[in-house]
Amino acid sequence: MKKLLPILLVLTLANCSLLKKEPSFLFVQSGKTATFDGKVLKINDIQKRITYFSDRPDRISGTMSNADFAKTWSSKKQKDSFKKDPPNSAVSYIDEKGNLGAAIVENSDLRMSKNSASYDVKILHGKLSKNMKDVTLFIDNVCIPDCRSIATLGYCTQRCFR
């Protein structure tokens, strides 16, 4: 019995919600065109909503407004915000000659306007053209606290991305 008690305790704690990791979300942002001046990536004619999804085991997905997405950069409630730990992103685009291009960048200081999103970027791999079209940004993950039950119902933007 003395040997069984520690095993039961470990199994109980392993199932405890306190030990479960919060979902980690990745984001996809698209725009018709973009420009890059060597420091700032400006994506124009962006879609009105950003797609988000989580990895296994949660497999949560949905969309959120650009305004709600911008809050992930400055939320003081989040210990793991994009402002504190700038994300890496994969940028896929078509260049001026019609060729497919791609780069891995570190994004910082998001600035949103009605139809565009501007990021200060540092290129980590690949290159960005000065003028691009059909641009998609695949943004690395951020953990969102207390979002598991809300996100599962698809209401993440109401509570978790503030």
N, CA and C of each residue as an Amber inpcrd file, in Angstrom:
protein
   486
   0.8260000  -1.1990000   0.0000000   0.0000000   0.0000000   0.0000000
   0.8700000   1.2620000   0.0000000   1.9950000   1.2310000   0.7420000
   2.8790000   2.3960000   0.8030000   3.4820000   2.7060000  -0.5590000
   3.7160000   1.6760000  -1.3710000   4.2670000   1.8880000  -2.7080000
   3.1930000   2.3880000  -3.6700000   1.9760000   2.0070000  -3.4410000
   0.8740000   2.3860000  -4.3170000   0.4570000   3.8420000  -4.1330000
   0.5550000   4.3510000  -2.9320000   0.1410000   5.7200000  -2.6300000
   0.8960000   6.7720000  -3.4560000   2.2290000   6.7290000  -3.5420000
   2.9280000   7.7180000  -4.3710000   2.5390000   7.6360000  -5.8460000
   2.3040000   6.4230000  -6.3290000   1.9010000   6.2600000  -7.7320000
   0.5360000   6.8840000  -7.9670000  -0.4030000   6.6580000  -7.0690000
  -1.7330000   7.2480000  -7.1880000  -1.6650000   8.7770000  -7.1120000
  -0.8090000   9.2860000  -6.2490000  -0.6480000  10.7330000  -6.1240000
  -0.1200000  11.3350000  -7.4170000   0.8750000  10.7000000  -8.0210000
   1.4370000  11.1810000  -9.2910000   0.3790000  11.1290000 -10.3900000
  -0.3660000  10.0560000 -10.4840000  -1.4140000   9.9360000 -11.5040000
  -2.5010000  10.9910000 -11.3100000  -2.8590000  11.2690000 -10.0830000
  -3.8610000  12.2910000  -9.7930000  -3.3640000  13.6630000 -10.2090000
  -2.1250000  13.9680000  -9.8540000  -1.5620000  15.2780000 -10.2270000
  -1.3780000  15.4070000 -11.7280000  -1.0720000  14.3130000 -12.3940000
  -0.8830000  14.3560000 -13.8470000  -2.1800000  14.7250000 -14.5560000
  -3.3020000  14.3590000 -13.9730000  -4.5930000  14.6920000 -14.5630000
  -5.1340000  16.0290000 -14.0800000  -4.4630000  16.6570000 -13.1750000
  -4.9090000  17.9270000 -12.5990000  -4.8380000  19.0290000 -13.6390000
  -5.8430000  19.8610000 -13.7070000  -5.8660000  20.9530000 -14.6920000
  -4.7730000  21.9760000 -14.4390000  -4.2270000  22.0000000 -13.2160000
  -3.1470000  22.9410000 -12.9280000  -1.8930000  22.6250000 -13.7260000
  -1.7350000  21.3680000 -14.1210000  -0.5470000  20.9650000 -14.8590000
  -0.7370000  21.0570000 -16.3640000  -1.9530000  21.2910000 -16.8230000
  -2.2000000  21.3870000 -18.2550000  -1.6620000  22.7030000 -18.7880000
  -1.0130000  22.6180000 -19.9110000  -0.4730000  23.8010000 -20.5580000
  -1.5940000  24.4950000 -21.3210000  -1.6070000  25.8160000 -21.2540000
  -2.6190000  26.5720000 -21.9890000  -2.3720000  26.4330000 -23.4860000
  -3.4140000  26.5620000 -24.2980000  -3.2150000  26.4490000 -25.7390000
  -2.2990000  27.5530000 -26.2550000  -1.5700000  27.2230000 -27.2770000
  -0.6720000  28.1650000 -27.9230000  -1.2130000  28.4070000 -29.3240000
  -1.4270000  29.6770000 -29.6790000  -2.0840000  30.0120000 -30.9320000
  -1.1080000  30.5600000 -31.9710000  -1.2970000  30.1640000 -33.2120000
  -0.5740000  30.6990000 -34.3530000  -1.5750000  31.5000000 -35.1760000
  -1.0760000  32.4560000 -35.9650000  -1.9550000  33.3800000 -36.6730000
  -1.5640000  33.4890000 -38.1390000  -2.5610000  33.7270000 -38.9940000
  -2.3380000  33.9100000 -40.4240000  -2.9820000  35.2260000 -40.8320000
  -2.1810000  36.1080000 -41.4430000  -2.6630000  37.4140000 -41.8960000
  -2.3320000  37.5660000 -43.3780000  -3.2960000  37.9920000 -44.1770000
  -3.0970000  38.1200000 -45.6180000  -3.4560000  39.5090000 -46.1080000
  -2.7900000  39.8970000 -47.1920000  -3.0890000  41.1700000 -47.8300000
  -2.8290000  41.0900000 -49.3280000  -3.4390000  41.9900000 -50.0820000
  -3.2790000  41.9850000 -51.5380000  -1.8890000  42.4230000 -51.9690000
  -1.3380000  43.4350000 -51.2760000  -0.0110000  43.9390000 -51.6290000
   0.7750000  44.2320000 -50.3610000   2.0810000  44.4400000 -50.5290000
   2.9320000  44.8280000 -49.4010000   4.1470000  45.5660000 -49.9400000
   4.7290000  46.3700000 -49.0750000   5.9840000  47.0430000 -49.3920000
   6.9710000  46.7800000 -48.2640000   8.2560000  46.8190000 -48.6100000
   9.3000000  46.6460000 -47.6140000  10.4030000  47.6520000 -47.9150000
  10.7410000  48.4830000 -46.9260000  11.7460000  49.5250000 -47.1270000
  13.0820000  49.1960000 -46.4670000  13.2630000  47.9550000 -46.0850000
  14.4850000  47.5470000 -45.4110000  14.3040000  47.4010000 -43.9100000
  13.2720000  48.0280000 -43.3750000  12.9910000  47.9410000 -41.9300000
  11.5270000  47.6530000 -41.6310000  10.6320000  48.2260000 -42.4240000
   9.1980000  48.1170000 -42.1600000   8.5100000  47.3320000 -43.2730000
   7.7790000  46.2920000 -42.8760000   6.9260000  45.5340000 -43.7850000
   5.5180000  46.0750000 -43.6080000   4.9640000  46.6460000 -44.6740000
   3.6000000  47.1800000 -44.6230000   2.7360000  46.3450000 -45.5540000
   1.7520000  45.6670000 -44.9500000   0.8290000  44.8270000 -45.7080000
  -0.4430000  45.6340000 -45.9390000  -0.8130000  45.7910000 -47.2030000
  -1.9620000  46.6250000 -47.5850000  -3.1610000  45.7870000 -48.0010000
  -4.3240000  46.3960000 -47.9270000  -5.5780000  45.7150000 -48.2860000
  -5.6810000  44.3790000 -47.5450000  -5.4640000  44.4440000 -46.2210000
  -5.5100000  43.2260000 -45.4190000  -6.9400000  42.7170000 -45.2900000
  -7.0550000  41.4190000 -45.0920000  -8.3730000  40.8460000 -44.8450000
  -8.8990000  41.3820000 -43.5280000 -10.2100000  41.3990000 -43.3890000
 -10.8320000  41.9880000 -42.1990000 -10.6510000  41.1220000 -40.9530000
 -10.3610000  39.8550000 -41.1580000 -10.2180000  38.9490000 -40.0220000
  -8.9310000  38.1520000 -40.1620000  -8.3800000  37.7790000 -39.0330000
  -7.1640000  36.9820000 -38.9710000  -7.5440000  35.5830000 -38.5040000
  -6.9690000  34.5810000 -39.1480000  -7.2120000  33.1960000 -38.7560000
  -6.2400000  32.8210000 -37.6530000  -6.7320000  32.1130000 -36.6360000
  -5.8620000  31.5840000 -35.5850000  -6.1260000  30.1000000 -35.4280000
  -5.1240000  29.3770000 -34.9720000  -5.3080000  27.9570000 -34.6990000
  -4.2760000  27.5230000 -33.6640000  -4.5980000  26.4390000 -32.9750000
  -3.6810000  25.9020000 -31.9790000  -3.2120000  24.5250000 -32.4300000
  -2.1250000  24.1110000 -31.8360000  -1.5310000  22.8200000 -32.1450000
  -2.2040000  21.7360000 -31.3090000  -1.7590000  20.5240000 -31.4770000
  -2.2490000  19.4140000 -30.6710000  -1.9680000  19.6910000 -29.1940000
  -2.6780000  19.2580000 -28.2690000  -3.8680000  18.4240000 -28.4020000
  -5.1570000  19.2360000 -28.5320000  -5.0700000  20.5520000 -28.4620000
  -6.2780000  21.3760000 -28.4280000  -6.9930000  21.4740000 -29.7730000
  -6.2330000  21.7310000 -30.8450000  -6.7860000  21.8340000 -32.2000000
  -7.9660000  22.8060000 -32.2660000  -7.7350000  23.9990000 -31.7560000
  -8.7350000  25.0630000 -31.7520000  -8.4780000  25.9430000 -32.9650000
  -9.5400000  26.4140000 -33.6200000  -9.3520000  27.3340000 -34.7410000
 -10.5030000  28.3250000 -34.7910000 -10.2590000  29.4270000 -35.4700000
 -11.2860000  30.4400000 -35.6200000 -10.7140000  31.6760000 -36.2800000
 -11.4770000  32.7570000 -36.2420000 -11.0080000  34.0270000 -36.7760000
 -11.2330000  35.1060000 -35.7310000 -10.5090000  36.1930000 -35.8810000
 -10.6590000  37.3270000 -34.9860000 -10.4490000  38.6030000 -35.7740000
 -10.9430000  39.6990000 -35.2550000 -10.7760000  40.9830000 -35.9340000
  -9.3250000  41.4370000 -35.8420000  -8.9350000  42.3080000 -36.7470000
  -7.5920000  42.8810000 -36.7050000  -7.3720000  43.6560000 -35.4080000
  -8.3970000  44.3440000 -34.9330000  -8.2860000  45.1120000 -33.6880000
  -8.0020000  44.1880000 -32.5060000  -8.6800000  43.0420000 -32.4510000
  -8.4260000  42.0900000 -31.3690000  -7.0370000  41.4810000 -31.4880000
  -6.6090000  41.2220000 -32.7180000  -5.2610000  40.6910000 -32.9140000
  -4.2090000  41.6920000 -32.4240000  -4.4190000  42.9620000 -32.7040000
  -3.4670000  43.9950000 -32.2820000  -3.2940000  43.9970000 -30.7660000
  -4.3260000  43.5970000 -30.0380000  -4.2370000  43.5690000 -28.5710000
  -3.2600000  42.5140000 -28.0700000  -2.9740000  41.4950000 -28.8760000
  -2.0150000  40.4740000 -28.4400000  -0.6060000  41.0430000 -28.3660000
  -0.3880000  42.2090000 -28.9700000   0.9320000  42.8320000 -28.9410000
   1.1350000  43.6900000 -27.7030000   0.0530000  44.0850000 -27.0610000
   0.2100000  45.0310000 -25.9570000  -0.5130000  44.6270000 -24.6810000
  -1.0890000  43.4520000 -24.6490000  -1.8420000  43.0360000 -23.4700000
  -0.9530000  42.9530000 -22.2350000  -1.3550000  43.6410000 -21.1810000
  -0.6060000  43.5970000 -19.9270000  -0.9850000  42.3630000 -19.1130000
  -2.1250000  41.7320000 -19.4590000  -2.5510000  40.5340000 -18.7500000
  -1.7130000  39.3260000 -19.1540000  -1.2060000  39.3250000 -20.3580000
  -0.4590000  38.1890000 -20.8690000   1.0030000  38.2520000 -20.4560000
   1.4730000  37.1530000 -19.8750000   2.9000000  37.1020000 -19.5400000
   3.7220000  36.7890000 -20.7800000   3.0760000  36.2390000 -21.8040000
   3.7600000  35.8500000 -23.0310000   3.1770000  36.6500000 -24.1990000
   3.3250000  37.9550000 -24.1800000   2.7720000  38.7700000 -25.2630000
   3.8060000  38.9480000 -26.3640000   3.3410000  39.2990000 -27.5480000
   4.2400000  39.5460000 -28.6690000   5.1520000  40.7440000 -28.4050000
   4.6880000  41.6950000 -27.6160000   5.5060000  42.8670000 -27.3000000
   6.7360000  42.4570000 -26.4840000   6.5310000  41.5550000 -25.5290000
   7.6340000  41.1070000 -24.6750000   8.5660000  40.1390000 -25.3980000
   7.9960000  39.3240000 -26.2740000   8.7700000  38.3050000 -26.9840000
   8.3370000  38.3050000 -28.4480000   8.9440000  39.1740000 -29.2820000
   8.5070000  39.3030000 -30.6760000   8.5170000  37.9680000 -31.4120000
   7.4740000  37.7000000 -32.1750000   7.3710000  36.4070000 -32.8600000
   8.1800000  36.3650000 -34.1490000   8.5090000  35.1560000 -34.5490000
   9.0230000  34.9220000 -35.8900000   7.8190000  34.7140000 -36.7920000
   7.9810000  35.0330000 -38.0650000   6.9170000  34.8240000 -39.0330000
   7.5090000  34.3540000 -40.3460000   6.7460000  33.5580000 -41.0510000
   7.0840000  33.2060000 -42.4230000   6.2580000  34.1250000 -43.3110000
   6.9130000  34.7500000 -44.2790000   6.2310000  35.6370000 -45.2170000
   6.2810000  34.9710000 -46.5820000   5.1230000  34.7880000 -47.1880000
   5.0250000  34.2290000 -48.5330000   4.4370000  35.3030000 -49.4300000
   4.9950000  35.4700000 -50.6410000   4.5470000  36.5470000 -51.5230000
   4.9180000  36.2620000 -52.9690000   4.3880000  37.0940000 -53.8580000
   4.7810000  37.0950000 -55.2690000   5.4970000  38.4150000 -55.5120000
   6.7090000  38.3360000 -56.0910000   7.4970000  39.5560000 -56.2990000
   7.0930000  40.2860000 -57.5850000   7.8200000  41.3630000 -57.8900000
   7.5080000  42.2160000 -59.0410000   7.5700000  41.4610000 -60.3680000
   8.3790000  40.4070000 -60.4350000   8.5450000  39.6300000 -61.6710000
   7.5790000  38.4500000 -61.7590000   6.7540000  38.2770000 -60.7340000
   5.7940000  37.1760000 -60.7250000   6.3290000  35.9010000 -60.1040000
   7.5070000  35.9790000 -59.4880000   8.1050000  34.8180000 -58.8350000
   7.6450000  34.7050000 -57.3870000   7.5170000  33.4670000 -56.9330000
   7.1660000  33.2160000 -55.5380000   8.3730000  33.5180000 -54.6650000
   8.1610000  34.2530000 -53.5810000   9.2320000  34.5740000 -52.6510000
   8.8310000  34.2080000 -51.2400000   9.8370000  34.0660000 -50.3970000
   9.5630000  33.7320000 -48.9930000  10.7080000  34.2150000 -48.1200000
  10.3800000  34.5130000 -46.8710000  11.3820000  34.9230000 -45.8920000
  10.8900000  34.5610000 -44.4990000  11.8330000  34.3920000 -43.6040000
  11.5270000  34.2460000 -42.1830000  11.9850000  35.5430000 -41.5300000
  11.0900000  36.1710000 -40.7800000  11.3910000  37.4600000 -40.1610000
  11.0210000  37.4330000 -38.6810000  11.5970000  38.3660000 -37.9390000
  11.1550000  38.6250000 -36.5720000  10.3390000  39.9060000 -36.6280000
   9.0980000  39.8400000 -36.1700000   8.1880000  40.9910000 -36.2060000
   8.2330000  41.7300000 -34.8770000   8.1500000  43.0460000 -34.9490000
   7.9940000  43.8190000 -33.7160000   7.1900000  45.0740000 -34.0180000
   6.6400000  45.6610000 -32.9870000   5.9140000  46.9310000 -33.0840000
   4.8630000  46.9780000 -34.1860000   3.8230000  46.1910000 -34.0210000
   2.6880000  46.2040000 -34.9480000   1.9580000  47.5360000 -34.8820000
   1.6700000  48.0980000 -36.0550000   0.8420000  49.2970000 -36.1710000
  -0.2670000  48.9860000 -37.1720000  -1.4970000  49.1040000 -36.7060000
  -2.6510000  48.7860000 -37.5550000  -3.3530000  50.0620000 -37.9700000
  -3.8030000  50.0760000 -39.2100000  -4.7240000  51.1160000 -39.6570000
  -5.9240000  50.3820000 -40.2370000  -6.8400000  51.1080000 -40.8030000
  -8.0820000  50.4860000 -41.2810000  -7.8210000  49.3590000 -42.2850000
  -6.9110000  49.5920000 -43.2400000  -6.6900000  48.6150000 -44.3020000
  -5.2700000  48.0750000 -44.3780000  -4.4340000  48.3750000 -43.3920000
  -3.0510000  47.9120000 -43.4720000  -2.5040000  47.5470000 -42.0960000
  -1.4410000  46.7560000 -42.1280000  -0.7070000  46.3770000 -40.9230000
   0.7700000  46.5920000 -41.2160000   1.4440000  47.3180000 -40.3350000
   2.8790000  47.5700000 -40.4970000   3.6350000  46.9550000 -39.3370000
   4.7250000  46.2880000 -39.6620000   5.5820000  45.6610000 -38.6700000
   7.0150000  46.1240000 -38.8910000   7.7290000  46.3900000 -37.8190000
   9.1770000  46.5040000 -37.9180000   9.6610000  45.0610000 -38.0130000
  10.5160000  44.7720000 -38.9920000  10.9700000  43.3960000 -39.1590000
  12.4810000  43.3190000 -39.2760000  12.9760000  42.1930000 -38.8300000
  14.3840000  41.8470000 -38.9920000  14.3830000  40.5390000 -39.7710000
  15.0280000  40.5250000 -40.9410000  15.0590000  39.3120000 -41.7630000
  16.0220000  38.3080000 -41.1450000  15.5140000  37.0950000 -40.9020000
  16.3310000  36.0230000 -40.3330000  16.8180000  35.0680000 -41.4110000
  16.0140000  34.8950000 -42.4720000  16.3630000  33.9880000 -43.5650000
  15.5780000  34.4060000 -44.8030000  16.1880000  34.3450000 -45.9530000
  15.5070000  34.6930000 -47.1950000  15.5720000  36.1850000 -47.4550000
  14.6480000  36.6640000 -48.2940000  14.6120000  38.0940000 -48.5980000
  13.1850000  38.5440000 -48.8690000  12.9630000  39.8360000 -48.7120000
  11.6830000  40.4580000 -49.0360000  11.9220000  41.4330000 -50.1810000
  11.0010000  41.4670000 -51.1210000  11.0780000  42.4240000 -52.2200000
  10.5570000  43.7760000 -51.7530000  10.8840000  44.8120000 -52.4910000
  10.3720000  46.1480000 -52.1520000   8.8680000  46.2150000 -52.3670000
   8.3800000  45.5900000 -53.4310000   6.9490000  45.5710000 -53.7470000
   6.5110000  44.1280000 -53.9390000   5.4400000  43.7470000 -53.2470000
   4.9630000  42.3660000 -53.2810000   3.4520000  42.3430000 -53.4580000
   2.9520000  41.2070000 -53.9180000   1.4990000  41.0120000 -53.9690000
   1.1680000  39.6280000 -53.4440000  -0.1140000  39.4150000 -53.1720000
  -0.5940000  38.1460000 -52.6050000   0.2670000  37.7180000 -51.4130000
   0.3110000  38.5810000 -50.4140000   1.1960000  38.3960000 -49.2600000
   0.4520000  37.6770000 -48.1320000   1.1040000  36.6710000 -47.5670000
   0.5620000  35.9780000 -46.4020000   1.6530000  35.8970000 -45.3440000
   1.2690000  36.2400000 -44.1370000   2.1680000  36.2180000 -42.9890000
   1.6970000  35.1130000 -42.0510000   2.5770000  34.1550000 -41.7650000
   2.2840000  33.0620000 -40.8440000   3.0290000  33.3830000 -39.5520000
   2.2960000  33.7930000 -38.5320000   2.8900000  34.3500000 -37.3230000
   3.0020000  33.2960000 -36.2320000   4.2060000  33.2180000 -35.6580000
   4.5380000  32.2560000 -34.6130000   3.5760000  32.3820000 -33.4330000
   3.6630000  31.4320000 -32.5550000   2.6610000  31.2900000 -31.4980000
   2.8570000  32.1790000 -30.2860000   1.7470000  32.3120000 -29.5600000
   1.7160000  32.9780000 -28.2610000   0.7190000  32.2000000 -27.3960000
   1.0630000  32.0320000 -26.1190000   0.1510000  31.3460000 -25.1960000
  -0.8550000  32.3480000 -24.6490000  -2.1050000  31.9490000 -24.5980000
  -3.1820000  32.8010000 -24.1180000  -3.7290000  32.1930000 -22.8280000
  -3.5550000  32.8810000 -21.7050000  -4.0230000  32.3210000 -20.4360000
  -5.5510000  32.2750000 -20.3500000  -6.0370000  31.2740000 -19.6420000
  -7.4760000  31.1310000 -19.3680000  -8.3260000  31.1400000 -20.6230000
  -7.8690000  30.4800000 -21.6560000  -8.5950000  30.5500000 -22.9240000
  -9.1510000  29.2100000 -23.3710000  -8.7900000  28.1350000 -22.6910000
  -9.1560000  26.8070000 -23.1780000 -10.6700000  26.6530000 -23.4060000
 -11.5050000  26.9020000 -22.4270000 -12.9380000  26.6760000 -22.5990000
 -13.5660000  27.7220000 -23.5140000 -13.1050000  28.9470000 -23.4540000
 -13.6510000  30.0030000 -24.3060000 -13.3230000  29.7220000 -25.7580000
 -12.0560000  29.3730000 -26.0330000 -11.6140000  29.1470000 -27.4070000
 -12.3160000  27.9460000 -28.0200000 -12.5550000  26.9280000 -27.2290000
 -13.2190000  25.7440000 -27.7470000 -14.5940000  26.0910000 -28.2970000
 -15.2460000  27.0590000 -27.6930000 -16.5590000  27.4830000 -28.1670000
 -16.4620000  28.5160000 -29.2790000 -15.2470000  28.9450000 -29.6070000
 -15.0730000  29.9110000 -30.6770000 -15.2490000  31.3530000 -30.2350000
 -15.1770000  31.6200000 -28.9440000 -15.3740000  32.9800000 -28.4420000
 -14.0860000  33.5880000 -27.9160000 -12.9670000  33.1470000 -28.4440000
 -11.6820000  33.6020000 -27.9330000 -11.5450000  35.1170000 -27.9810000
 -12.0580000  35.7510000 -28.9960000 -11.8660000  37.1840000 -29.1340000
 -12.6470000  37.9610000 -28.0930000 -13.6500000  37.3620000 -27.4990000
 -14.4600000  38.0680000 -26.5150000 -13.7310000  38.2180000 -25.1820000
 -12.8960000  37.2680000 -24.8350000 -12.3220000  37.2760000 -23.5110000
 -10.8030000  37.1210000 -23.4730000 -10.2640000  36.3430000 -24.3810000
  -8.8670000  35.9480000 -24.2540000  -7.8900000  36.8600000 -24.9640000
  -8.3170000  37.6060000 -25.9190000  -7.4060000  38.4360000 -26.6800000
  -7.5950000  39.9030000 -26.3310000  -7.7680000  40.2050000 -25.0710000
  -7.9370000  41.5800000 -24.6380000  -6.6330000  42.1550000 -24.1710000
